[in-house]
Amino acid sequence: MKITVVGTGYVGLSLAVLLSQKHEVCALDIDPVKIDKINNRISPFKDKEIEKFLKERDLSLTATNNTADSYLNSQYVIIATPTNYDSETGSFDTSSVEKTILEILQYNKDAVIIIKSTVPFGFTDNARKQFNTSKIIYSPEFLRESKALYDNLHPSRIIVGDFSKEADAFAKILLDCSNKKSKDVNIFLMKSNEAEAVKLFSNTYLAMRISFFNELDSFSEVNELSSLEVIKGISSDPRIGNYYNNPSFGYGGYCLPKDTQQLLANYKSIPNNIIKAVVDSNITRKEFIVNSILEKSPKTVGVYRLVMKNDSDNFRESAVLDIIKKLQEKEIKILLYEPYFEGSEIDGIPVIRDLNSFIINSELIIANRLSSDLEAVQDKVYSRDLFGEN
């Protein structure tokens, strides 16, 4: 069948590549550079599996900015456009999703609309009423940056917020294009607002786990304990598990900050302590990191990478950006080593591409995640990375 995917970020392109193994997929985007790269089988961002599939697989995938042609005769249209949390209004900006729904209905009223963008609780039900159609379905994604296609190929579960035959068929399409067998993956059909809640609570739980180990690390640093030994000791308990326990400068990335804030906003009239603490803890952790850096009295701080994870080129909502801002307020000179940024400066901060020059000119180097690049100058480096993994 023909499937249209709107938006070619991590979510959209990984889905487009996944589905184009067995279906005709049209990827719609407004960025001519992305379109050209995809049609020439070049990934516009770092993702090992996407890069490999574009280069080696025979995919039925075409990228375009032609709205009418992309929607024509599509049985499913997947919306993967960006939504951002607005802290002033306490809600997501979902205008890109609403605009896309209007366009789809203009060109193809028969298409089933699948929302993969992150949306606030209750959005899908409201959209069905607003646009007078029952063919709007929410299906959350659970993808990691730089491993988006891998996670689509190896889904932990498939969740679709509807009970219709179209919803069931879409879930089975995702499974059929993956590397998993039906007996190995649970498919959950549920109400749309339940599916929305699954996404928000899943990411908030992960943020809570990150915050827990970050606060453990803060305690250990102040009391001169080995965070590594303490974490290894508690993570050996199978009820806790030895995963998602590597301290950092705070949780960041595209999903966790906005999903935790959105969930907290939905608790406005509901008693809670934990959800608010997850949001507050991340602010506290970044302040603790800044104070730890200031105690070393550096005049020039080199920031090694803005990305939150190794093997990623995405630094949207990076916790490191907040660290930089707070250091600048203390009149600390900042140098930045970020090879994936094409400009010469970010917010007035010089970007250095020569690693040796960066190391020489940095009095102290901070790194959210360690790298072999810094092995020879460990005495200069401040990091809370214990396990060398994301």
C-alpha positions as CSV (number, residue, x, y, z in Angstrom):
1,M,0.0,0.0,0.0
2,K,1.0,3.7,-0.2
3,I,1.9,5.3,3.1
4,T,2.8,9.0,3.5
5,V,5.1,10.1,6.4
6,V,5.0,13.8,7.2
7,G,8.3,15.1,8.7
8,T,11.7,13.5,8.3
9,G,13.3,13.9,11.7
10,Y,14.3,10.9,13.8
11,V,10.8,9.6,14.2
12,G,9.6,10.2,10.7
13,L,12.6,9.1,8.7
14,S,13.0,5.9,10.8
15,L,9.4,5.0,10.1
16,A,9.7,5.9,6.4
17,V,12.7,3.6,6.0
18,L,11.1,0.8,8.1
19,L,7.9,0.8,6.1
20,S,9.5,1.3,2.7
21,Q,10.9,-2.2,2.9
22,K,7.5,-3.6,2.0
23,H,5.3,-0.6,1.1
24,E,5.4,2.4,-1.2
25,V,6.4,5.3,1.1
26,C,6.3,9.0,0.4
27,A,8.2,11.2,2.9
28,L,6.9,14.8,2.9
29,D,9.1,17.6,4.2
30,I,9.6,21.3,3.7
31,D,13.4,21.2,3.9
32,P,14.9,20.9,0.4
33,V,18.3,19.8,1.7
34,K,16.7,16.9,3.6
35,I,14.6,15.9,0.6
36,D,17.7,15.9,-1.7
37,K,19.7,13.8,0.8
38,I,17.0,11.2,1.3
39,N,16.4,10.8,-2.5
40,N,20.2,10.4,-2.9
41,R,20.1,7.8,-0.1
42,I,22.0,9.9,2.4
43,S,20.8,10.2,6.0
44,P,20.4,13.9,7.1
45,F,21.4,12.9,10.7
46,K,23.5,10.3,12.5
47,D,21.8,6.9,12.8
48,K,23.8,3.9,11.9
49,E,20.9,1.7,10.8
50,I,19.2,4.4,8.7
51,E,22.5,5.1,7.0
52,K,23.0,1.4,6.2
53,F,19.5,0.8,5.0
54,L,19.5,3.9,2.7
55,K,22.8,2.8,1.2
56,E,22.3,-1.0,1.0
57,R,18.5,-1.8,0.8
58,D,16.1,-1.6,-2.1
59,L,13.6,0.7,-0.5
60,S,10.4,2.0,-2.1
61,L,11.0,5.5,-0.6
62,T,10.7,8.9,-2.2
63,A,11.0,12.3,-0.5
64,T,9.2,15.3,-1.7
65,N,7.7,18.7,-0.8
66,N,4.7,18.3,-3.1
67,T,1.8,18.2,-0.7
68,A,-0.9,17.1,-3.1
69,D,1.0,14.3,-4.7
70,S,2.2,12.9,-1.4
71,Y,-1.3,12.5,0.0
72,L,-3.0,11.2,-3.1
73,N,-4.1,7.5,-2.8
74,S,-2.4,7.1,0.6
75,Q,-4.1,4.6,2.9
76,Y,-2.2,5.8,5.9
77,V,-0.7,9.2,6.6
78,I,1.7,9.3,9.6
79,I,2.3,12.7,11.2
80,A,5.8,13.0,12.7
81,T,6.2,16.8,12.8
82,P,7.8,18.6,15.7
83,T,5.9,19.7,18.7
84,N,7.5,21.8,21.4
85,Y,6.5,22.5,25.0
86,D,5.9,26.2,25.8
87,S,6.7,26.8,29.5
88,E,4.9,30.1,29.5
89,T,1.5,28.6,28.4
90,G,2.2,25.3,30.1
91,S,1.3,23.3,27.0
92,F,2.6,21.9,23.7
93,D,2.7,23.9,20.5
94,T,0.8,21.4,18.4
95,S,0.2,23.8,15.5
96,S,2.3,21.7,13.1
97,V,0.1,18.6,13.7
98,E,-3.2,20.6,13.3
99,K,-2.0,22.2,10.1
100,T,-1.0,18.8,8.7
101,I,-4.4,17.3,9.6
102,L,-6.1,20.1,7.7
103,E,-3.9,19.5,4.7
104,I,-4.6,15.7,4.7
105,L,-8.3,16.2,4.9
106,Q,-8.1,18.6,2.0
107,Y,-6.5,16.2,-0.3
108,N,-7.5,12.7,1.0
109,K,-10.5,12.4,3.3
110,D,-10.3,8.6,3.2
111,A,-6.7,8.3,4.7
112,V,-6.3,7.1,8.2
113,I,-4.2,9.6,10.1
114,I,-1.7,8.3,12.5
115,I,-0.1,10.8,14.9
116,K,3.4,9.9,16.0
117,S,4.3,13.4,17.2
118,T,4.3,13.9,20.9
119,V,1.0,15.5,21.9
120,P,-0.6,16.5,25.2
121,F,-3.0,14.3,27.0
122,G,-6.5,14.5,25.4
123,F,-5.2,16.0,22.1
124,T,-6.4,13.1,19.9
125,D,-10.0,13.1,21.2
126,N,-10.1,16.9,20.8
127,A,-8.7,16.7,17.2
128,R,-11.4,14.1,16.2
129,K,-14.1,16.6,17.4
130,Q,-12.4,19.6,15.9
131,F,-11.9,18.0,12.5
132,N,-15.1,15.9,12.6
133,T,-13.4,12.6,11.8
134,S,-12.9,9.4,13.6
135,K,-9.9,8.5,11.4
136,I,-7.3,10.2,13.7
137,I,-5.3,7.7,15.7
138,Y,-2.5,8.3,18.2
139,S,0.4,5.7,18.3
140,P,3.3,6.6,20.6
141,E,6.9,6.0,19.6
142,F,9.6,4.8,21.9
143,L,12.8,5.6,20.0
144,R,16.3,6.6,21.1
145,E,18.3,9.3,19.3
146,S,20.8,7.7,16.9
147,K,19.0,4.3,17.3
148,A,15.6,5.2,15.9
149,L,15.5,2.7,13.1
150,Y,17.0,0.0,15.3
151,D,14.2,0.5,17.9
152,N,11.6,0.3,15.1
153,L,13.1,-2.9,13.9
154,H,13.2,-4.3,17.4
155,P,10.1,-2.8,19.1
156,S,9.6,-3.4,22.9
157,R,5.9,-3.1,22.3
158,I,3.5,-1.6,19.8
159,I,0.7,0.7,21.1
160,V,-2.1,2.1,19.1
161,G,-4.8,4.4,20.6
162,D,-7.8,3.0,18.9
163,F,-9.8,-0.3,18.6
164,S,-10.8,-0.1,14.9
165,K,-9.7,-2.5,12.2
166,E,-7.5,0.2,10.7
167,A,-5.7,0.6,14.1
168,D,-5.2,-3.2,14.3
169,A,-4.0,-3.3,10.7
170,F,-1.5,-0.4,11.4
171,A,-0.1,-2.2,14.4
172,K,0.4,-5.4,12.3
173,I,2.1,-3.3,9.5
174,L,4.7,-2.0,12.0
175,L,5.3,-5.5,13.3
176,D,5.5,-7.1,9.8
177,C,8.2,-4.6,8.8
178,S,10.2,-5.2,12.0
179,N,12.7,-8.0,12.7
180,K,10.5,-9.4,15.5
181,K,7.9,-12.2,15.3
182,S,4.4,-11.7,16.5
183,K,5.0,-14.0,19.5
184,D,7.8,-11.8,20.7
185,V,6.0,-8.4,20.7
186,N,2.9,-7.3,22.6
187,I,0.4,-5.2,20.6
188,F,-1.8,-3.1,22.8
189,L,-4.9,-1.4,21.4
190,M,-6.4,1.1,23.9
191,K,-8.2,4.4,24.1
192,S,-6.4,7.4,22.5
193,N,-5.9,9.2,25.8
194,E,-4.6,6.0,27.4
195,A,-2.0,5.8,24.6
196,E,-1.1,9.4,25.2
197,A,-0.7,8.7,28.9
198,V,1.6,5.7,28.2
199,K,4.0,8.0,26.3
200,L,4.1,10.7,28.9
201,F,4.4,8.4,31.9
202,S,7.0,6.2,30.2
203,N,9.3,9.1,29.6
204,T,8.7,10.6,33.0
205,Y,9.6,7.3,34.6
206,L,12.9,7.3,32.7
207,A,13.6,10.9,33.7
208,M,12.8,9.9,37.3
209,R,15.4,7.1,37.1
210,I,18.0,9.4,35.6
211,S,17.3,12.0,38.4
212,F,17.6,9.3,41.1
213,F,21.1,8.3,40.0
214,N,22.1,11.9,39.5
215,E,21.1,12.7,43.0
216,L,22.9,9.6,44.3
217,D,26.0,10.9,42.4
218,S,25.6,14.4,44.0
219,F,25.5,12.8,47.4
220,S,28.5,10.7,46.7
221,E,30.5,13.7,45.4
222,V,29.8,15.8,48.5
223,N,30.6,12.9,50.8
224,E,33.7,11.8,48.9
225,L,32.2,8.4,48.1
226,S,32.7,6.4,45.0
227,S,29.5,6.8,43.0
228,L,30.7,3.9,40.9
229,E,30.9,1.5,43.8
230,V,27.6,2.6,45.3
231,I,25.7,2.3,42.0
232,K,27.2,-1.1,41.3
233,G,26.2,-2.2,44.7
234,I,22.5,-1.2,44.4
235,S,22.2,-2.1,40.7
236,S,23.1,-5.7,41.5
237,D,19.6,-6.0,43.0
238,P,17.6,-7.5,40.2
239,R,14.6,-5.4,41.3
240,I,16.6,-2.3,40.4
241,G,18.7,-3.6,37.6
242,N,22.0,-2.5,36.1
243,Y,20.8,-0.1,33.4
244,Y,19.9,3.5,32.9
245,N,22.1,4.3,35.9
246,N,24.9,6.4,34.5
247,P,25.1,9.8,36.1
248,S,25.0,12.9,33.8
249,F,24.7,16.7,33.9
250,G,20.9,16.2,33.8
251,Y,18.4,14.6,31.5
252,G,17.9,16.3,28.2
253,G,17.2,15.5,24.6
254,Y,14.1,16.0,22.5
255,C,11.5,14.0,24.6
256,L,12.2,13.9,28.3
257,P,12.2,17.6,29.2
258,K,9.0,18.4,27.4
259,D,7.2,15.2,28.3
260,T,7.9,15.6,32.0
261,Q,6.8,19.3,32.0
262,Q,3.6,18.4,30.0
263,L,2.7,15.6,32.4
264,L,3.2,17.9,35.3
265,A,0.9,20.5,33.6
266,N,-1.8,17.8,33.4
267,Y,-1.5,17.3,37.2
268,K,-2.6,20.9,37.8
269,S,-5.7,19.9,39.9
270,I,-4.4,16.4,40.9
271,P,-2.3,15.9,44.0
272,N,1.3,14.9,43.3
273,N,4.8,15.0,44.7
274,I,6.9,12.7,42.4
275,I,6.0,14.2,39.1
276,K,6.9,17.7,40.2
277,A,10.1,16.4,41.9
278,V,11.2,14.9,38.6
279,V,11.1,18.3,36.9
280,D,12.6,20.2,39.9
281,S,15.4,17.6,40.4
282,N,16.7,18.2,36.9
283,I,17.1,21.9,37.6
284,T,18.7,21.2,41.0
285,R,21.2,18.8,39.3
286,K,22.3,21.3,36.8
287,E,22.8,23.9,39.5
288,F,24.9,21.4,41.5
289,I,27.1,20.7,38.4
290,V,27.6,24.4,37.8
291,N,28.6,24.9,41.5
292,S,31.0,22.0,41.3
293,I,32.7,23.5,38.3
294,L,32.9,27.0,39.9
295,E,34.6,25.5,43.0
296,K,37.5,24.7,40.7
297,S,37.9,28.4,39.9
298,P,38.5,28.1,36.1
299,K,38.7,31.2,34.0
300,T,38.2,29.4,30.7
301,V,35.9,26.3,30.4
302,G,36.0,24.1,27.4
303,V,32.8,22.3,26.6
304,Y,33.4,19.0,24.9
305,R,30.3,18.4,22.8
306,L,26.7,19.6,23.2
307,V,25.1,16.3,22.4
308,M,23.7,14.3,25.3
309,K,24.6,10.9,23.9
310,N,27.6,9.4,22.1
311,D,27.0,8.7,18.4
312,S,24.4,11.5,18.2
313,D,24.5,14.8,16.3
314,N,21.4,16.2,18.0
315,F,21.8,18.8,20.8
316,R,18.3,20.2,21.1
317,E,17.3,20.6,24.7
318,S,20.8,19.5,25.8
319,A,21.4,19.8,29.5
320,V,24.8,21.2,28.6
321,L,23.2,24.3,27.1
322,D,21.9,25.2,30.6
323,I,25.2,24.6,32.2
324,I,26.9,26.9,29.7
325,K,24.3,29.6,30.3
326,K,24.8,29.5,34.0
327,L,28.6,29.6,33.7
328,Q,28.4,32.6,31.4
329,E,26.3,34.4,34.0
330,K,29.4,34.0,36.3
331,E,31.5,35.5,33.6
332,I,33.4,32.3,32.8
333,K,34.9,32.3,29.3
334,I,33.5,29.3,27.3
335,L,35.0,27.5,24.4
336,L,33.1,24.8,22.5
337,Y,34.2,21.7,20.7
338,E,31.3,20.5,18.5
339,P,32.3,19.0,15.2
340,Y,28.7,18.5,14.0
341,F,27.9,22.2,14.2
342,E,28.6,23.9,10.9
343,G,28.7,27.6,12.1
344,S,31.7,29.4,13.7
345,E,29.8,30.3,16.9
346,I,26.7,29.4,19.0
347,D,25.2,32.3,20.9
348,G,28.5,34.2,20.8
349,I,30.5,31.1,21.9
350,P,33.4,30.2,19.5
351,V,33.1,26.7,18.1
352,I,36.5,25.1,17.7
353,R,36.9,22.1,15.4
354,D,40.6,21.4,16.0
355,L,40.6,19.1,19.1
356,N,44.2,19.9,20.0
357,S,43.6,23.7,19.9
358,F,40.4,23.1,22.0
359,I,42.4,21.1,24.6
360,I,45.3,23.6,24.8
361,N,43.1,26.6,25.2
362,S,40.7,25.1,27.8
363,E,41.8,25.5,31.4
364,L,39.0,23.0,32.5
365,I,37.1,20.7,30.1
366,I,33.6,19.6,31.0
367,A,32.1,16.5,29.2
368,N,28.6,15.0,29.8
369,R,29.9,11.8,28.2
370,L,33.5,10.8,28.1
371,S,35.4,10.0,24.9
372,S,38.8,8.5,23.9
373,D,39.5,12.1,22.6
374,L,40.1,13.1,26.2
375,E,42.0,10.1,27.6
376,A,45.4,11.9,27.4
377,V,44.1,15.0,29.4
378,Q,42.0,13.4,32.1
379,D,43.4,15.7,34.7
380,K,41.7,18.6,32.9
381,V,38.3,16.9,32.6
382,Y,35.3,17.2,34.8
383,S,32.6,14.7,34.0
384,R,30.1,12.5,36.0
385,D,30.2,9.7,33.3
386,L,31.1,6.5,35.1
387,F,30.3,3.8,32.6
388,G,31.3,5.3,29.3
389,E,27.8,4.7,27.9
390,N,24.6,6.6,27.3
